[in-house]
Amino acid sequence: MKKRRRSQLKQVVDKPFYFKIDKKIKKLASTQQLQSKKSERLFLALIFEDQSYVIIDQSGHPTEYSPAEYTYQEGISRSQWRLLNEAPIEFSQWINGKEEVPVLIEEKRSGKELVNCWVGLPEERFLRYKKWATPSGYLCGTYAAAVLLAYYQDYRKEWMLPLEIRKKNTSNSMALTKALRSQIQPLGLPTIPFQVSTGISSFLKKNGNHERARATLLGSWQRATKRIREGKPVMIGILKVLGSTYGNHWVTAYAYFETETGERYYKVHDNWGDYHKVIPASWSNGTVSLP
């Protein structure tokens, strides 16, 4: 018997359903029942017309939310999920809201955060950059910036980088890191956020792009979670004095998680060979981001 492809398992929604997601109202395109291979619990993926998605548990609580377009196939491709082909979905079994347009993801407000839910980009999008590791010394700022810019070129703005420096969707970072280092760390010394953002902006301007990187010096949570909710990765500085096992280091964060007891985490490309490392947000101080 021929094995069905994953894309064929989704149930297309015939009747229009709309949900409020953050600040937007999104139309549901299809659903997919999932089972956790670890816990065997059942979940439901709600896939919207732009292929962003929310995964909810049987109580209707979101457990994973990807705000970026065209992320669903990557998001469910990881090994934790078993895809189920079950009977058509009865939404009343999964969605508790009685509103005409149920609120699935509350709008982000200061002091109030979505809890027990991973928010961000699929880790599979960063596999291409897995080997982009700081070779020696203090060059982590350059390499974290390379990951940030490459992601923008691959998934947001194809024109972000000139072809002679990097072609879209390639895994070779040599020309990009060399060009960035000359602007960010010409002497190979440690960096603070404003040095990195100024270096990135100079690099972009030199290559005909007048967008500017932005830096924050203290903390990271508000700036980082805002950018991630917009579907954008962000560079985060982590410090030894705050508990970082990397010492003083730069990483590229693309997802975050907060527990109901207030513990906070990022999922990051760590520039040491791990593209889906989970680290405490308490390690972080300072950010660099792009528009």
HELIX and SHEET records of a PDB file:
HELIX    1   1 ARG A    6  GLN A    8  5                                   3    
HELIX    2   2 TYR A   72  GLY A   75  1                                   4    
HELIX    3   3 PHE A   91  GLN A   93  5                                   3    
HELIX    4   4 GLU A  123  TYR A  129  5                                   7    
HELIX    5   5 CYS A  140  TYR A  151  1                                  12    
HELIX    6   6 TYR A  152  ARG A  156  3                                   5    
HELIX    7   7 GLU A  158  MET A  160  5                                   3    
HELIX    8   8 MET A  174  ILE A  184  1                                  11    
HELIX    9   9 PRO A  193  LYS A  206  1                                  14    
HELIX   10  10 TRP A  221  ARG A  229  1                                   9    
HELIX   11  11 LYS A  240  LEU A  242  5                                   3    
HELIX   12  12 ALA A  281  TRP A  283  5                                   3    
SHEET    1   A 4 GLN A  11  VAL A  12  0                                        
SHEET    2   A 4 LYS A  24  SER A  36 -1                                        
SHEET    3   A 4 TYR A  18  ILE A  21 -1                                        
SHEET    4   A 4 VAL A 103  ILE A 105  1                                        
SHEET    1   B10 GLN A  11  VAL A  12  0                                        
SHEET    2   B10 LYS A  24  SER A  36 -1                                        
SHEET    3   B10 LEU A  42  PHE A  48 -1                                        
SHEET    4   B10 TYR A  53  ILE A  56 -1                                        
SHEET    5   B10 PRO A  62  SER A  66 -1                                        
SHEET    6   B10 TRP A 118  GLY A 120  1                                        
SHEET    7   B10 HIS A 249  GLU A 258 -1                                        
SHEET    8   B10 VAL A 234  ILE A 238 -1                                        
SHEET    9   B10 SER A 284  SER A 289 -1                                        
SHEET   10   B10 ARG A 214  THR A 216 -1                                        
SHEET    1   C 3 GLN A  11  VAL A  12  0                                        
SHEET    2   C 3 LYS A  24  SER A  36 -1                                        
SHEET    3   C 3 TRP A  81  LEU A  84 -1                                        
SHEET    1   D 9 GLN A  11  VAL A  12  0                                        
SHEET    2   D 9 LYS A  24  SER A  36 -1                                        
SHEET    3   D 9 LEU A  42  PHE A  48 -1                                        
SHEET    4   D 9 TYR A  53  ILE A  56 -1                                        
SHEET    5   D 9 PRO A  62  SER A  66 -1                                        
SHEET    6   D 9 TRP A 118  GLY A 120  1                                        
SHEET    7   D 9 HIS A 249  GLU A 258 -1                                        
SHEET    8   D 9 ARG A 264  HIS A 269 -1                                        
SHEET    9   D 9 LYS A 277  PRO A 280 -1                                        
END                                                                             
